[in-house]
Amino acid sequence: MREQLSYYLRGQASSWPVYILEQLVLGLCSWVPTVIGIGLRGLFYRLIMKLNGVPAIEVGVRIAHANGIKLGKGVYLDQGVYLHALPGGISIGDSTFVMHHTMLHVFNFRNLPQAGITIGSNCFIGEFNVVRGQGGVRIGNGVYTGPMVQIVAVNHVYQDPKRPIREQGITAQGIVIEDDVWIGAGATIVDGVTVGQGSVIGAGAVVTSNIPPFSIAVGTPAKPIRDRRELSANHRQVEVFFGALEEIRQ
């Protein structure tokens, strides 16, 4: 029982005093609805995490290891977002939006030195995304993801058929997504991959190897089919719309 309790604590906070403080602040503020709750969380969450400015944190955002989380100016965390920053931490840059039911999950109980999740500025992380950072995930500036994207910097070893997979350990090389990348709905980025600057990953693609900068990559496994720099301005004749979000960020 004592060992189980210790394991639970390590999964929630860095120590008992920190756990008590974090749970007190979260318990008092996390459930409060409307703009009043957003204001309370923007004010009191700075007691338990590193805030630069006042983020907008919606009701029902779940947080573990809050003292390992850093949020930049203008960050927005939608309802149902889950941040688990067990050592290695989570850093989210200025004016980045993380949409509802997305999970940013480090949970580095194996003490991997490179673990952590870093997201740059002016990003949009779509609904129901999963980002696992045991091997380290670095996402640049201006990265957009569609719904249900998975970015998973960990893999199981399974070569020995005579042993259970859970007993064979993991590999964790890390993932890098450079600036100005757009990842389509349902795409998966696996461990050990770098997606080059300015690339577009098609919906449903599974990225298993590095993608060169400015590529358009589709398929399973994903392969570059075009260089964006070769596209003409008239490549696709459709009306283009710009909304309030772009205006706010300017």
C-alpha positions, 0 to 999 in steps of 0.5 A: 500500500505504501509503495502504491501511494508513493507511486501515485504521488510521484505521478502527481507532484514532486513532493507532498508539500507541493502536492498539497499546494497544487491540489488546493489551488486546483480544487478551489479554481479549476471548476469555476465556470465562465470568465470569472473562472478564467480570471481566477485561474489566471491569477492563482495558478501562478502560485503553482506554475510559471506564467508569463502574463495571464493565460486563458484556462477554461474550466475542467483543464486537468493538470499534474506536476503543475510546477513543471509547466510554463505558459507564455502570454496569451496561451489558451487551454480549452476545456478537457485539456490534460497536461502531465508534466512529470519531470522534463516539463511542458512549455507552451509559447506565446499566443498558442491555442490548445483545443479541447480534450488534447493531452500533452503527456510527459509522465517520465517515470523512467527518468529519461534525460531528454523527456519533455514537451516544448511548443512554440509561439502562435501554434494551434493544437487541434481537438483530441490531439495526443502528444507523448514526450518521453523522448522529448517533443519540440514543436516550433513556431506557427505549427497548426495541427488538425483534430486527432493528430498523434505525436508520440516520442516513445516506442516499445521494443518487441523483437523477442516473441518469447517475452511479453512486450511490456518487459522488453523496455522502450526506445525514446529518440524524440520528435522535432517539428520545425516552424510553420508546419501544418499537420492534417487531421488524424496524422501520426508522427512516430518517434525519431522523426523530424518534420522540416520547416514549412511542410504540410502533412496530409490527413491520415498520414503516418510519418515514420521517417524525416520529412524535408523542409517545405514538403507536401507529404501524404500516405502510410508511410508518408512520402513527400510528393511535392515541394511547396516552393514549386507551387505557383500562386495560381496552383489552386483557384479558391477563395481565401478567408482570413479570420479574427484569430489571424487579426488578433495575432498580428 
